[in-house]
Amino acid sequence: MVNKIGVVGLGYVGLPLSCAFASRSFKVIGLDTDLEKIELIKRGETPIYEEGLQDLLKRVLKEKTFKATSSYRELVEESEACFICVGTPSNPDGSVDLRYVREAVEMISEYLKRLDRYFLIVVRSTIPPSTTCNLVRKILDERSGKKLGEYGLCFNPEFLREGKALQDIFNPDRIIIGSMDERSGELLLEIYKKFHGDSMPPTLVTNPTNAELIKYASNVFLATKVSFINMISQICQRLPDADVRIVAEGIGMDKRIGREFLNAGLGWGGSCFPKDVKAFLRFGQELGLHLKLVESVIEINEAQIAEAVRLADNLVGGLNGKIISILGLAFKPGTDDVRESRSIQLIKELLKYNVRIKVHDPKSLEKVMSILGDKVTYCKTIEECLTDSDLCILATEWAEYKEINQEILKKYMRKPALLDCRRLYEPAQFKEIKFAAMGLGY
Ligand code: UDX
């Protein structure tokens, strides 16, 4: 029975995972090579914003079931199974940069060499199909001098949504275990049985390559679903009386389709979808396949930005010289993450039109400053952001923006006009001002 768990990489995946394991009968040692991050975590502060994480971190530190380190020696010596949760960023050509995975596996191998007991390595980072069987196993064999069987190896994808990471760790839809051999798979299954107790989620045990493919296919499918509804949204925009929200509701009532991930708008962003969809396209090329569907999914996503600019331009009778308030900068609500945020992409596009842009976000203003610098004005309150502007664009659907009504817009804006890019508002509530929404026929 495994009691001691190591986690490599204390980012959006690794830190919530560490805290969750530490809160349920495991002793956890988490490693990161960023020393500043380690110091922060030791003080009980989370380097990222994730609902409930700060409290849970404080609790597991107090109970001494979690500790943070930068030493691989400590990590391997003080754990029985280790989860690799390091980043897998994109190379300029869209392929996956496996540098951090390679580094982590090499370092683990160095200490595995000196270990005289079984040790399980679990890769959680998203990696292209066959990477576990080829690259990861090869490094482990060569660097540790041991053979599979003396150590265990699995690929175990995560399906965490940012902002809901803890919720998804405690209640996942499914667990996918890609094990190199029976013993590795059984041990990982045991860890999850201990973690979930009576509420063990549905589980699929397979080989690593299938598990790696399941991870990519899931994200590509979800991005496809969003791009599909955005294609319908483009149709609706050109049809009087059509409304993509109603169409989504109608098609979503079919159990085979389902209503989730049919919210039309600016498109998909974030740290996973853009990277994984591009990597999948590239992966297809390496196999000699031209994945045209995936290519279109990306094209539709890009086209939504142009659609939003077109609607904004129509709404205010030309963008030239206008002051625009952008509400929401994070790639979705509930996170401070702005990676591949559609809102920032929209701002970059709007800046080409001689406009002045004021921005607001409840969590990510500071992060955006390092991206957009002095090109936009940063506002701490919604009111400040709306003051004197000609157009308000709702780009990320934070719950607090729901409180905005036409009286507020009339009070603060120079010429009140609202473009709802995430379908947060009921159009009927904005009858007295200029209003447009993505996917709503004119
Ligand atoms: C996603 C997957 O959901 C998760 O399983 C995987 O582990 C990581 O990638 P995340 O990036 O946190 O999670 O965001 P998600 O909530 O899936 O949204 C992704 C993007 O799609 C966001 O930009 C969101 O605004 C957009 N989206 C989502 C839509 O535009 N419409 C929808 O209906 C759903």
Boltz pocket constraint, residues with backbone or C-beta under 6 A from the ligand:
constraints:
  - pocket:
      binder: B
      contacts: [[A, 158], [A, 159], [A, 160], [A, 161], [A, 162], [A, 163], [A, 219], [A, 222], [A, 226], [A, 260], [A, 261], [A, 262], [A, 263], [A, 264], [A, 265], [A, 266], [A, 267], [A, 268], [A, 269], [A, 270], [A, 271], [A, 272], [A, 273], [A, 331], [A, 332]]
      max_distance: 6.0
